[in-house]
Amino acid sequence: MRLLIALLLPWLVFFTIGRPWSGLLCLILQLTLIGWIPAAIWAVYALNQYQTDKKIAAALGDKR
């Protein structure tokens, strides 16, 4: 579901993963029609990193 949001509303993904400043920057980028594609790519990349971090934390037992 978040992947679909990342493609349609990239800025919203950053708010769902707890990165509001990146979300605001992404929203500014998305306001231009040309910036929509880089914003979507950035959101998908950030979502992938977030999921990877969660998997690593789960594997380590969240010892941090």
LUMLUMDREN-2810 file (N, C-alpha, C; in Angstrom, 1 decimal):
<atoms>
<atom><aa>M</aa><ch>A</ch><at>N</at><xx>0.8</xx><yy>-1.2</yy><zz>0.0</zz></atom>
<atom><aa>M</aa><ch>A</ch><at>CA</at><xx>0.0</xx><yy>0.0</yy><zz>0.0</zz></atom>
<atom><aa>M</aa><ch>A</ch><at>C</at><xx>0.9</xx><yy>1.3</yy><zz>0.0</zz></atom>
<atom><aa>R</aa><ch>A</ch><at>N</at><xx>1.9</xx><yy>1.2</yy><zz>0.8</zz></atom>
<atom><aa>R</aa><ch>A</ch><at>CA</at><xx>2.8</xx><yy>2.4</yy><zz>0.8</zz></atom>
<atom><aa>R</aa><ch>A</ch><at>C</at><xx>3.5</xx><yy>2.6</yy><zz>-0.5</zz></atom>
<atom><aa>L</aa><ch>A</ch><at>N</at><xx>3.8</xx><yy>1.5</yy><zz>-1.2</zz></atom>
<atom><aa>L</aa><ch>A</ch><at>CA</at><xx>4.4</xx><yy>1.7</yy><zz>-2.5</zz></atom>
<atom><aa>L</aa><ch>A</ch><at>C</at><xx>3.5</xx><yy>2.4</yy><zz>-3.5</zz></atom>
<atom><aa>L</aa><ch>A</ch><at>N</at><xx>2.2</xx><yy>2.2</yy><zz>-3.5</zz></atom>
<atom><aa>L</aa><ch>A</ch><at>CA</at><xx>1.3</xx><yy>2.9</yy><zz>-4.3</zz></atom>
<atom><aa>L</aa><ch>A</ch><at>C</at><xx>1.2</xx><yy>4.4</yy><zz>-3.9</zz></atom>
<atom><aa>I</aa><ch>A</ch><at>N</at><xx>1.2</xx><yy>4.6</yy><zz>-2.6</zz></atom>
<atom><aa>I</aa><ch>A</ch><at>CA</at><xx>1.3</xx><yy>6.0</yy><zz>-2.1</zz></atom>
<atom><aa>I</aa><ch>A</ch><at>C</at><xx>2.5</xx><yy>6.7</yy><zz>-2.6</zz></atom>
<atom><aa>A</aa><ch>A</ch><at>N</at><xx>3.7</xx><yy>6.0</yy><zz>-2.5</zz></atom>
<atom><aa>A</aa><ch>A</ch><at>CA</at><xx>4.9</xx><yy>6.5</yy><zz>-2.9</zz></atom>
<atom><aa>A</aa><ch>A</ch><at>C</at><xx>4.9</xx><yy>7.0</yy><zz>-4.4</zz></atom>
<atom><aa>L</aa><ch>A</ch><at>N</at><xx>4.2</xx><yy>6.3</yy><zz>-5.2</zz></atom>
<atom><aa>L</aa><ch>A</ch><at>CA</at><xx>4.1</xx><yy>6.6</yy><zz>-6.6</zz></atom>
<atom><aa>L</aa><ch>A</ch><at>C</at><xx>3.1</xx><yy>7.8</yy><zz>-6.9</zz></atom>
<atom><aa>L</aa><ch>A</ch><at>N</at><xx>2.0</xx><yy>7.8</yy><zz>-6.1</zz></atom>
<atom><aa>L</aa><ch>A</ch><at>CA</at><xx>1.0</xx><yy>8.8</yy><zz>-6.4</zz></atom>
<atom><aa>L</aa><ch>A</ch><at>C</at><xx>1.2</xx><yy>10.1</yy><zz>-5.6</zz></atom>
<atom><aa>L</aa><ch>A</ch><at>N</at><xx>1.5</xx><yy>9.9</yy><zz>-4.3</zz></atom>
<atom><aa>L</aa><ch>A</ch><at>CA</at><xx>1.7</xx><yy>11.1</yy><zz>-3.4</zz></atom>
<atom><aa>L</aa><ch>A</ch><at>C</at><xx>3.0</xx><yy>10.8</yy><zz>-2.6</zz></atom>
<atom><aa>P</aa><ch>A</ch><at>N</at><xx>4.1</xx><yy>11.1</yy><zz>-3.3</zz></atom>
<atom><aa>P</aa><ch>A</ch><at>CA</at><xx>5.4</xx><yy>10.8</yy><zz>-2.7</zz></atom>
<atom><aa>P</aa><ch>A</ch><at>C</at><xx>5.7</xx><yy>11.4</yy><zz>-1.3</zz></atom>
<atom><aa>W</aa><ch>A</ch><at>N</at><xx>5.2</xx><yy>12.7</yy><zz>-1.2</zz></atom>
<atom><aa>W</aa><ch>A</ch><at>CA</at><xx>5.5</xx><yy>13.4</yy><zz>0.1</zz></atom>
<atom><aa>W</aa><ch>A</ch><at>C</at><xx>4.8</xx><yy>12.7</yy><zz>1.3</zz></atom>
<atom><aa>L</aa><ch>A</ch><at>N</at><xx>3.7</xx><yy>12.1</yy><zz>1.0</zz></atom>
<atom><aa>L</aa><ch>A</ch><at>CA</at><xx>2.9</xx><yy>11.4</yy><zz>2.1</zz></atom>
<atom><aa>L</aa><ch>A</ch><at>C</at><xx>3.7</xx><yy>10.3</yy><zz>2.7</zz></atom>
<atom><aa>V</aa><ch>A</ch><at>N</at><xx>4.5</xx><yy>9.6</yy><zz>1.9</zz></atom>
<atom><aa>V</aa><ch>A</ch><at>CA</at><xx>5.2</xx><yy>8.4</yy><zz>2.4</zz></atom>
<atom><aa>V</aa><ch>A</ch><at>C</at><xx>6.2</xx><yy>8.8</yy><zz>3.5</zz></atom>
<atom><aa>F</aa><ch>A</ch><at>N</at><xx>6.8</xx><yy>10.0</yy><zz>3.4</zz></atom>
<atom><aa>F</aa><ch>A</ch><at>CA</at><xx>7.8</xx><yy>10.4</yy><zz>4.3</zz></atom>
<atom><aa>F</aa><ch>A</ch><at>C</at><xx>7.2</xx><yy>10.7</yy><zz>5.7</zz></atom>
<atom><aa>F</aa><ch>A</ch><at>N</at><xx>5.9</xx><yy>11.2</yy><zz>5.7</zz></atom>
<atom><aa>F</aa><ch>A</ch><at>CA</at><xx>5.2</xx><yy>11.4</yy><zz>6.9</zz></atom>
<atom><aa>F</aa><ch>A</ch><at>C</at><xx>4.8</xx><yy>10.1</yy><zz>7.6</zz></atom>
<atom><aa>T</aa><ch>A</ch><at>N</at><xx>4.5</xx><yy>9.0</yy><zz>6.8</zz></atom>
<atom><aa>T</aa><ch>A</ch><at>CA</at><xx>4.2</xx><yy>7.7</yy><zz>7.3</zz></atom>
<atom><aa>T</aa><ch>A</ch><at>C</at><xx>5.4</xx><yy>7.0</yy><zz>7.9</zz></atom>
<atom><aa>I</aa><ch>A</ch><at>N</at><xx>6.6</xx><yy>7.3</yy><zz>7.4</zz></atom>
<atom><aa>I</aa><ch>A</ch><at>CA</at><xx>7.8</xx><yy>6.6</yy><zz>8.0</zz></atom>
<atom><aa>I</aa><ch>A</ch><at>C</at><xx>8.5</xx><yy>7.5</yy><zz>9.0</zz></atom>
<atom><aa>G</aa><ch>A</ch><at>N</at><xx>7.9</xx><yy>8.6</yy><zz>9.4</zz></atom>
<atom><aa>G</aa><ch>A</ch><at>CA</at><xx>8.5</xx><yy>9.4</yy><zz>10.4</zz></atom>
<atom><aa>G</aa><ch>A</ch><at>C</at><xx>9.6</xx><yy>10.4</yy><zz>10.0</zz></atom>
<atom><aa>R</aa><ch>A</ch><at>N</at><xx>9.5</xx><yy>10.9</yy><zz>8.8</zz></atom>
<atom><aa>R</aa><ch>A</ch><at>CA</at><xx>10.5</xx><yy>11.8</yy><zz>8.3</zz></atom>
<atom><aa>R</aa><ch>A</ch><at>C</at><xx>9.8</xx><yy>13.1</yy><zz>7.8</zz></atom>
<atom><aa>P</aa><ch>A</ch><at>N</at><xx>9.3</xx><yy>13.9</yy><zz>8.6</zz></atom>
<atom><aa>P</aa><ch>A</ch><at>CA</at><xx>8.4</xx><yy>15.0</yy><zz>8.2</zz></atom>
<atom><aa>P</aa><ch>A</ch><at>C</at><xx>9.2</xx><yy>16.1</yy><zz>7.4</zz></atom>
<atom><aa>W</aa><ch>A</ch><at>N</at><xx>10.5</xx><yy>16.4</yy><zz>7.8</zz></atom>
<atom><aa>W</aa><ch>A</ch><at>CA</at><xx>11.2</xx><yy>17.4</yy><zz>7.0</zz></atom>
<atom><aa>W</aa><ch>A</ch><at>C</at><xx>11.5</xx><yy>16.9</yy><zz>5.6</zz></atom>
<atom><aa>S</aa><ch>A</ch><at>N</at><xx>11.8</xx><yy>15.7</yy><zz>5.4</zz></atom>
<atom><aa>S</aa><ch>A</ch><at>CA</at><xx>11.9</xx><yy>15.2</yy><zz>4.1</zz></atom>
<atom><aa>S</aa><ch>A</ch><at>C</at><xx>10.6</xx><yy>15.2</yy><zz>3.3</zz></atom>
<atom><aa>G</aa><ch>A</ch><at>N</at><xx>9.5</xx><yy>15.0</yy><zz>4.0</zz></atom>
<atom><aa>G</aa><ch>A</ch><at>CA</at><xx>8.2</xx><yy>15.1</yy><zz>3.4</zz></atom>
<atom><aa>G</aa><ch>A</ch><at>C</at><xx>7.9</xx><yy>16.5</yy><zz>2.9</zz></atom>
<atom><aa>L</aa><ch>A</ch><at>N</at><xx>8.3</xx><yy>17.5</yy><zz>3.7</zz></atom>
<atom><aa>L</aa><ch>A</ch><at>CA</at><xx>8.0</xx><yy>18.8</yy><zz>3.2</zz></atom>
<atom><aa>L</aa><ch>A</ch><at>C</at><xx>8.9</xx><yy>19.2</yy><zz>2.0</zz></atom>
<atom><aa>L</aa><ch>A</ch><at>N</at><xx>10.1</xx><yy>18.8</yy><zz>2.0</zz></atom>
<atom><aa>L</aa><ch>A</ch><at>CA</at><xx>11.0</xx><yy>19.0</yy><zz>0.9</zz></atom>
<atom><aa>L</aa><ch>A</ch><at>C</at><xx>10.5</xx><yy>18.2</yy><zz>-0.3</zz></atom>
<atom><aa>C</aa><ch>A</ch><at>N</at><xx>10.0</xx><yy>17.0</yy><zz>-0.2</zz></atom>
<atom><aa>C</aa><ch>A</ch><at>CA</at><xx>9.5</xx><yy>16.3</yy><zz>-1.3</zz></atom>
<atom><aa>C</aa><ch>A</ch><at>C</at><xx>8.2</xx><yy>16.9</yy><zz>-1.8</zz></atom>
<atom><aa>L</aa><ch>A</ch><at>N</at><xx>7.4</xx><yy>17.5</yy><zz>-0.9</zz></atom>
<atom><aa>L</aa><ch>A</ch><at>CA</at><xx>6.2</xx><yy>18.2</yy><zz>-1.4</zz></atom>
<atom><aa>L</aa><ch>A</ch><at>C</at><xx>6.6</xx><yy>19.4</yy><zz>-2.3</zz></atom>
<atom><aa>I</aa><ch>A</ch><at>N</at><xx>7.6</xx><yy>20.1</yy><zz>-1.9</zz></atom>
<atom><aa>I</aa><ch>A</ch><at>CA</at><xx>8.0</xx><yy>21.3</yy><zz>-2.7</zz></atom>
<atom><aa>I</aa><ch>A</ch><at>C</at><xx>8.5</xx><yy>20.8</yy><zz>-4.0</zz></atom>
<atom><aa>L</aa><ch>A</ch><at>N</at><xx>9.3</xx><yy>19.7</yy><zz>-4.0</zz></atom>
<atom><aa>L</aa><ch>A</ch><at>CA</at><xx>9.7</xx><yy>19.1</yy><zz>-5.3</zz></atom>
<atom><aa>L</aa><ch>A</ch><at>C</at><xx>8.6</xx><yy>18.6</yy><zz>-6.1</zz></atom>
<atom><aa>Q</aa><ch>A</ch><at>N</at><xx>7.6</xx><yy>18.1</yy><zz>-5.5</zz></atom>
<atom><aa>Q</aa><ch>A</ch><at>CA</at><xx>6.5</xx><yy>17.5</yy><zz>-6.3</zz></atom>
<atom><aa>Q</aa><ch>A</ch><at>C</at><xx>5.6</xx><yy>18.6</yy><zz>-6.8</zz></atom>
<atom><aa>L</aa><ch>A</ch><at>N</at><xx>5.6</xx><yy>19.8</yy><zz>-6.3</zz></atom>
<atom><aa>L</aa><ch>A</ch><at>CA</at><xx>4.7</xx><yy>20.8</yy><zz>-6.8</zz></atom>
<atom><aa>L</aa><ch>A</ch><at>C</at><xx>5.0</xx><yy>21.2</yy><zz>-8.3</zz></atom>
<atom><aa>T</aa><ch>A</ch><at>N</at><xx>6.2</xx><yy>20.9</yy><zz>-8.7</zz></atom>
<atom><aa>T</aa><ch>A</ch><at>CA</at><xx>6.5</xx><yy>21.1</yy><zz>-10.1</zz></atom>
<atom><aa>T</aa><ch>A</ch><at>C</at><xx>6.3</xx><yy>19.8</yy><zz>-10.8</zz></atom>
<atom><aa>L</aa><ch>A</ch><at>N</at><xx>5.8</xx><yy>19.9</yy><zz>-12.0</zz></atom>
<atom><aa>L</aa><ch>A</ch><at>CA</at><xx>5.4</xx><yy>18.7</yy><zz>-12.8</zz></atom>
<atom><aa>L</aa><ch>A</ch><at>C</at><xx>6.7</xx><yy>17.9</yy><zz>-13.1</zz></atom>
<atom><aa>I</aa><ch>A</ch><at>N</at><xx>7.8</xx><yy>18.6</yy><zz>-13.4</zz></atom>
<atom><aa>I</aa><ch>A</ch><at>CA</at><xx>9.0</xx><yy>17.9</yy><zz>-13.7</zz></atom>
<atom><aa>I</aa><ch>A</ch><at>C</at><xx>9.6</xx><yy>17.2</yy><zz>-12.4</zz></atom>
<atom><aa>G</aa><ch>A</ch><at>N</at><xx>9.4</xx><yy>17.8</yy><zz>-11.3</zz></atom>
<atom><aa>G</aa><ch>A</ch><at>CA</at><xx>9.9</xx><yy>17.2</yy><zz>-10.0</zz></atom>
<atom><aa>G</aa><ch>A</ch><at>C</at><xx>9.1</xx><yy>16.0</yy><zz>-9.5</zz></atom>
<atom><aa>W</aa><ch>A</ch><at>N</at><xx>8.0</xx><yy>15.7</yy><zz>-10.1</zz></atom>
<atom><aa>W</aa><ch>A</ch><at>CA</at><xx>7.2</xx><yy>14.6</yy><zz>-9.6</zz></atom>
<atom><aa>W</aa><ch>A</ch><at>C</at><xx>7.9</xx><yy>13.2</yy><zz>-9.8</zz></atom>
<atom><aa>I</aa><ch>A</ch><at>N</at><xx>8.6</xx><yy>13.0</yy><zz>-10.9</zz></atom>
<atom><aa>I</aa><ch>A</ch><at>CA</at><xx>9.3</xx><yy>11.7</yy><zz>-11.1</zz></atom>
<atom><aa>I</aa><ch>A</ch><at>C</at><xx>10.5</xx><yy>11.6</yy><zz>-10.1</zz></atom>
<atom><aa>P</aa><ch>A</ch><at>N</at><xx>11.3</xx><yy>12.6</yy><zz>-9.9</zz></atom>
<atom><aa>P</aa><ch>A</ch><at>CA</at><xx>12.4</xx><yy>12.4</yy><zz>-8.9</zz></atom>
<atom><aa>P</aa><ch>A</ch><at>C</at><xx>11.8</xx><yy>12.3</yy><zz>-7.5</zz></atom>
<atom><aa>A</aa><ch>A</ch><at>N</at><xx>10.7</xx><yy>12.9</yy><zz>-7.2</zz></atom>
<atom><aa>A</aa><ch>A</ch><at>CA</at><xx>10.1</xx><yy>12.8</yy><zz>-5.9</zz></atom>
<atom><aa>A</aa><ch>A</ch><at>C</at><xx>9.6</xx><yy>11.4</yy><zz>-5.6</zz></atom>
<atom><aa>A</aa><ch>A</ch><at>N</at><xx>9.0</xx><yy>10.8</yy><zz>-6.7</zz></atom>
<atom><aa>A</aa><ch>A</ch><at>CA</at><xx>8.5</xx><yy>9.4</yy><zz>-6.6</zz></atom>
<atom><aa>A</aa><ch>A</ch><at>C</at><xx>9.6</xx><yy>8.4</yy><zz>-6.4</zz></atom>
<atom><aa>I</aa><ch>A</ch><at>N</at><xx>10.7</xx><yy>8.6</yy><zz>-7.2</zz></atom>
<atom><aa>I</aa><ch>A</ch><at>CA</at><xx>11.8</xx><yy>7.8</yy><zz>-7.0</zz></atom>
<atom><aa>I</aa><ch>A</ch><at>C</at><xx>12.5</xx><yy>7.9</yy><zz>-5.6</zz></atom>
<atom><aa>W</aa><ch>A</ch><at>N</at><xx>12.6</xx><yy>9.1</yy><zz>-5.1</zz></atom>
<atom><aa>W</aa><ch>A</ch><at>CA</at><xx>13.1</xx><yy>9.3</yy><zz>-3.8</zz></atom>
<atom><aa>W</aa><ch>A</ch><at>C</at><xx>12.2</xx><yy>8.6</yy><zz>-2.7</zz></atom>
<atom><aa>A</aa><ch>A</ch><at>N</at><xx>10.9</xx><yy>8.8</yy><zz>-2.9</zz></atom>
<atom><aa>A</aa><ch>A</ch><at>CA</at><xx>10.0</xx><yy>8.2</yy><zz>-1.9</zz></atom>
<atom><aa>A</aa><ch>A</ch><at>C</at><xx>10.1</xx><yy>6.6</yy><zz>-1.9</zz></atom>
<atom><aa>V</aa><ch>A</ch><at>N</at><xx>10.2</xx><yy>6.0</yy><zz>-3.1</zz></atom>
<atom><aa>V</aa><ch>A</ch><at>CA</at><xx>10.3</xx><yy>4.6</yy><zz>-3.2</zz></atom>
<atom><aa>V</aa><ch>A</ch><at>C</at><xx>11.6</xx><yy>4.1</yy><zz>-2.6</zz></atom>
<atom><aa>Y</aa><ch>A</ch><at>N</at><xx>12.7</xx><yy>4.9</yy><zz>-2.8</zz></atom>
<atom><aa>Y</aa><ch>A</ch><at>CA</at><xx>14.0</xx><yy>4.5</yy><zz>-2.2</zz></atom>
<atom><aa>Y</aa><ch>A</ch><at>C</at><xx>14.0</xx><yy>4.6</yy><zz>-0.7</zz></atom>
<atom><aa>A</aa><ch>A</ch><at>N</at><xx>13.4</xx><yy>5.7</yy><zz>-0.2</zz></atom>
<atom><aa>A</aa><ch>A</ch><at>CA</at><xx>13.3</xx><yy>5.9</yy><zz>1.3</zz></atom>
<atom><aa>A</aa><ch>A</ch><at>C</at><xx>12.4</xx><yy>4.8</yy><zz>1.9</zz></atom>
<atom><aa>L</aa><ch>A</ch><at>N</at><xx>11.3</xx><yy>4.5</yy><zz>1.2</zz></atom>
<atom><aa>L</aa><ch>A</ch><at>CA</at><xx>10.5</xx><yy>3.4</yy><zz>1.7</zz></atom>
<atom><aa>L</aa><ch>A</ch><at>C</at><xx>11.2</xx><yy>2.1</yy><zz>1.8</zz></atom>
<atom><aa>N</aa><ch>A</ch><at>N</at><xx>12.0</xx><yy>1.8</yy><zz>0.8</zz></atom>
<atom><aa>N</aa><ch>A</ch><at>CA</at><xx>12.8</xx><yy>0.6</yy><zz>0.8</zz></atom>
<atom><aa>N</aa><ch>A</ch><at>C</at><xx>13.8</xx><yy>0.6</yy><zz>1.9</zz></atom>
<atom><aa>Q</aa><ch>A</ch><at>N</at><xx>14.5</xx><yy>1.7</yy><zz>2.1</zz></atom>
<atom><aa>Q</aa><ch>A</ch><at>CA</at><xx>15.5</xx><yy>1.8</yy><zz>3.2</zz></atom>
<atom><aa>Q</aa><ch>A</ch><at>C</at><xx>14.8</xx><yy>1.6</yy><zz>4.6</zz></atom>
<atom><aa>Y</aa><ch>A</ch><at>N</at><xx>13.6</xx><yy>2.2</yy><zz>4.7</zz></atom>
<atom><aa>Y</aa><ch>A</ch><at>CA</at><xx>12.8</xx><yy>2.1</yy><zz>6.0</zz></atom>
<atom><aa>Y</aa><ch>A</ch><at>C</at><xx>12.5</xx><yy>0.6</yy><zz>6.3</zz></atom>
<atom><aa>Q</aa><ch>A</ch><at>N</at><xx>12.0</xx><yy>-0.1</yy><zz>5.2</zz></atom>
<atom><aa>Q</aa><ch>A</ch><at>CA</at><xx>11.7</xx><yy>-1.5</yy><zz>5.4</zz></atom>
<atom><aa>Q</aa><ch>A</ch><at>C</at><xx>12.9</xx><yy>-2.3</yy><zz>5.7</zz></atom>
<atom><aa>T</aa><ch>A</ch><at>N</at><xx>14.0</xx><yy>-2.0</yy><zz>5.1</zz></atom>
<atom><aa>T</aa><ch>A</ch><at>CA</at><xx>15.3</xx><yy>-2.8</yy><zz>5.4</zz></atom>
<atom><aa>T</aa><ch>A</ch><at>C</at><xx>15.7</xx><yy>-2.5</yy><zz>6.8</zz></atom>
<atom><aa>D</aa><ch>A</ch><at>N</at><xx>15.6</xx><yy>-1.3</yy><zz>7.3</zz></atom>
<atom><aa>D</aa><ch>A</ch><at>CA</at><xx>16.0</xx><yy>-0.9</yy><zz>8.6</zz></atom>
<atom><aa>D</aa><ch>A</ch><at>C</at><xx>15.1</xx><yy>-1.7</yy><zz>9.7</zz></atom>
<atom><aa>K</aa><ch>A</ch><at>N</at><xx>13.8</xx><yy>-1.8</yy><zz>9.3</zz></atom>
<atom><aa>K</aa><ch>A</ch><at>CA</at><xx>12.9</xx><yy>-2.5</yy><zz>10.2</zz></atom>
<atom><aa>K</aa><ch>A</ch><at>C</at><xx>13.3</xx><yy>-4.0</yy><zz>10.3</zz></atom>
<atom><aa>K</aa><ch>A</ch><at>N</at><xx>13.6</xx><yy>-4.6</yy><zz>9.1</zz></atom>
<atom><aa>K</aa><ch>A</ch><at>CA</at><xx>14.0</xx><yy>-6.0</yy><zz>9.1</zz></atom>
<atom><aa>K</aa><ch>A</ch><at>C</at><xx>15.3</xx><yy>-6.3</yy><zz>9.9</zz></atom>
<atom><aa>I</aa><ch>A</ch><at>N</at><xx>16.3</xx><yy>-5.4</yy><zz>9.7</zz></atom>
<atom><aa>I</aa><ch>A</ch><at>CA</at><xx>17.5</xx><yy>-5.5</yy><zz>10.5</zz></atom>
<atom><aa>I</aa><ch>A</ch><at>C</at><xx>17.3</xx><yy>-5.4</yy><zz>12.0</zz></atom>
<atom><aa>A</aa><ch>A</ch><at>N</at><xx>16.5</xx><yy>-4.4</yy><zz>12.4</zz></atom>
<atom><aa>A</aa><ch>A</ch><at>CA</at><xx>16.2</xx><yy>-4.2</yy><zz>13.8</zz></atom>
<atom><aa>A</aa><ch>A</ch><at>C</at><xx>15.5</xx><yy>-5.4</yy><zz>14.4</zz></atom>
<atom><aa>A</aa><ch>A</ch><at>N</at><xx>14.6</xx><yy>-6.0</yy><zz>13.6</zz></atom>
<atom><aa>A</aa><ch>A</ch><at>CA</at><xx>13.9</xx><yy>-7.2</yy><zz>14.0</zz></atom>
<atom><aa>A</aa><ch>A</ch><at>C</at><xx>14.8</xx><yy>-8.4</yy><zz>14.2</zz></atom>
<atom><aa>A</aa><ch>A</ch><at>N</at><xx>15.8</xx><yy>-8.5</yy><zz>13.2</zz></atom>
<atom><aa>A</aa><ch>A</ch><at>CA</at><xx>16.7</xx><yy>-9.6</yy><zz>13.3</zz></atom>
<atom><aa>A</aa><ch>A</ch><at>C</at><xx>17.7</xx><yy>-9.5</yy><zz>14.4</zz></atom>
<atom><aa>L</aa><ch>A</ch><at>N</at><xx>18.0</xx><yy>-8.3</yy><zz>14.8</zz></atom>
<atom><aa>L</aa><ch>A</ch><at>CA</at><xx>19.0</xx><yy>-8.1</yy><zz>15.9</zz></atom>
<atom><aa>L</aa><ch>A</ch><at>C</at><xx>18.2</xx><yy>-8.0</yy><zz>17.3</zz></atom>
<atom><aa>G</aa><ch>A</ch><at>N</at><xx>16.9</xx><yy>-8.1</yy><zz>17.2</zz></atom>
<atom><aa>G</aa><ch>A</ch><at>CA</at><xx>16.2</xx><yy>-8.1</yy><zz>18.5</zz></atom>
<atom><aa>G</aa><ch>A</ch><at>C</at><xx>16.0</xx><yy>-6.6</yy><zz>19.0</zz></atom>
<atom><aa>D</aa><ch>A</ch><at>N</at><xx>16.3</xx><yy>-5.7</yy><zz>18.1</zz></atom>
<atom><aa>D</aa><ch>A</ch><at>CA</at><xx>16.2</xx><yy>-4.2</yy><zz>18.5</zz></atom>
<atom><aa>D</aa><ch>A</ch><at>C</at><xx>17.0</xx><yy>-3.9</yy><zz>19.7</zz></atom>
<atom><aa>K</aa><ch>A</ch><at>N</at><xx>18.3</xx><yy>-4.2</yy><zz>19.7</zz></atom>
<atom><aa>K</aa><ch>A</ch><at>CA</at><xx>19.2</xx><yy>-4.0</yy><zz>20.8</zz></atom>
<atom><aa>K</aa><ch>A</ch><at>C</at><xx>19.6</xx><yy>-2.5</yy><zz>20.9</zz></atom>
<atom><aa>R</aa><ch>A</ch><at>N</at><xx>19.2</xx><yy>-1.7</yy><zz>20.0</zz></atom>
<atom><aa>R</aa><ch>A</ch><at>CA</at><xx>19.7</xx><yy>-0.3</yy><zz>20.1</zz></atom>
<atom><aa>R</aa><ch>A</ch><at>C</at><xx>19.0</xx><yy>0.5</yy><zz>21.1</zz></atom>
</atoms>
